[in-house]
């Protein structure tokens, strides 16, 4: 199964540019595991760690939590982003972090200056 938690492996969080950045925050992954356990369905990571160069191609701020390897954009087949965000909002690490609700995915992060909520 996973090499970080029961269901998550480090490669799922690697920067999409191929640079090898994969130093994902373990607390983030533990929170994602709680979401996976709650829904009993695989959690798909659209984006995890991002090097600064790749992050800029996404037109994201240099201060993005993805650059700090403290964020993941996720979706779960058959579960609405709103449902995911509702569950995440009661998980302690996300309750004090960032939750961004988008049309097709949810951004979750373990920022230190939260809590922050937004709709994209």
C-alpha positions as CSV (number, residue, x, y, z in Angstrom):
1,X,0.0,0.0,0.0
2,X,1.4,3.4,0.9
3,X,4.9,4.2,2.2
4,X,3.8,7.3,4.2
5,X,0.5,6.2,5.6
6,X,-1.7,3.1,5.0
7,X,-2.9,4.4,1.6
8,X,-0.6,7.2,0.6
9,X,2.9,7.1,-1.0
10,X,5.4,9.8,-1.5
11,X,5.3,9.7,-5.3
12,X,1.7,10.9,-5.2
13,X,2.9,14.3,-4.0
14,X,5.9,14.8,-6.3
15,X,6.1,18.0,-8.3
16,X,4.6,17.5,-11.7
17,X,7.5,19.0,-13.5
18,X,9.7,16.0,-12.8
19,X,12.2,17.8,-10.6
20,X,11.7,15.2,-7.8
21,X,10.5,17.6,-5.1
22,X,8.4,15.3,-2.8
23,X,9.1,16.4,0.8
24,X,5.4,16.6,1.6
25,X,4.3,17.5,5.2
26,X,3.5,14.3,7.1
27,X,0.7,16.0,9.0
28,X,-1.0,16.9,5.7
29,X,-0.8,13.3,4.6
30,X,-2.2,12.1,8.0
31,X,-5.2,14.4,7.5
32,X,-5.7,13.1,4.0
33,X,-5.7,9.6,5.4
34,X,-8.5,10.5,7.8
35,X,-10.5,11.8,4.8
36,X,-9.8,8.6,2.9
37,X,-10.8,6.5,5.9
38,X,-14.0,8.5,6.4
39,X,-15.2,8.1,2.8
40,X,-13.6,4.6,2.4
41,X,-12.7,5.7,-1.2
42,X,-9.3,6.5,-2.8
43,X,-8.3,10.2,-2.6
44,X,-6.7,11.4,-5.8
45,X,-4.0,14.0,-5.5
46,X,-4.2,16.5,-8.4
47,X,-1.3,18.5,-7.1
48,X,1.0,18.3,-4.1
49,X,4.5,19.7,-3.9
50,X,5.5,22.3,-6.5
51,X,8.9,23.7,-7.1
52,X,8.9,27.5,-7.5
53,X,9.4,27.2,-11.3
54,X,6.5,24.8,-11.8
55,X,4.3,26.8,-9.4
56,X,4.8,29.9,-11.5
57,X,3.6,28.0,-14.6
58,X,0.4,27.4,-12.6
59,X,0.1,31.2,-12.1
60,X,0.2,30.7,-8.4
61,X,1.9,33.0,-5.8
62,X,5.5,32.3,-4.8
63,X,4.1,32.0,-1.2
64,X,1.8,29.1,-2.1
65,X,1.5,26.4,0.4
66,X,2.3,24.0,-2.5
67,X,5.8,25.5,-2.7
68,X,6.2,24.8,1.0
69,X,5.0,21.2,0.4
70,X,2.2,21.8,2.9
71,X,-0.8,21.6,0.4
72,X,-2.6,19.1,-1.8
73,X,-5.4,19.6,-4.3
74,X,-7.6,16.5,-4.1
75,X,-10.8,14.9,-5.5
76,X,-12.7,11.7,-4.7
77,X,-14.7,9.9,-7.4
78,X,-18.4,10.2,-6.5
79,X,-17.9,12.7,-3.7
80,X,-18.6,16.4,-4.2
81,X,-15.9,18.9,-3.3
82,X,-18.3,20.5,-0.9
83,X,-18.7,17.1,1.0
84,X,-14.9,16.7,1.1
85,X,-14.5,20.3,2.5
86,X,-17.2,19.7,5.1
87,X,-15.4,16.6,6.4
88,X,-12.0,18.3,6.2
89,X,-13.3,21.3,8.3
90,X,-13.6,19.1,11.4
91,X,-10.2,17.3,11.1
92,X,-7.9,19.2,13.5
93,X,-5.0,19.8,11.1
94,X,-7.3,21.2,8.4
95,X,-9.5,23.0,10.9
96,X,-6.6,25.3,11.7
97,X,-5.2,25.3,8.1
98,X,-6.5,26.2,4.7
99,X,-9.5,24.9,2.8
100,X,-10.2,26.1,-0.7
101,X,-13.4,24.9,-2.4
102,X,-13.3,24.7,-6.2
103,X,-15.8,23.3,-8.7
104,X,-13.9,20.0,-9.3
105,X,-11.5,19.7,-6.4
106,X,-10.6,20.8,-2.8
107,X,-7.3,22.5,-1.8
108,X,-6.2,21.5,1.7
109,X,-3.2,22.8,3.5
110,X,-1.4,22.8,6.9
111,X,-0.4,26.5,6.9
112,X,0.8,28.0,10.2
113,X,-1.1,31.3,9.8
114,X,-4.7,29.8,9.4
115,X,-7.4,29.1,9.4
116,X,-8.2,30.4,5.9
117,X,-11.3,29.5,3.8
118,X,-12.1,30.5,0.2
119,X,-14.0,29.5,-2.9
120,X,-12.3,29.4,-6.3
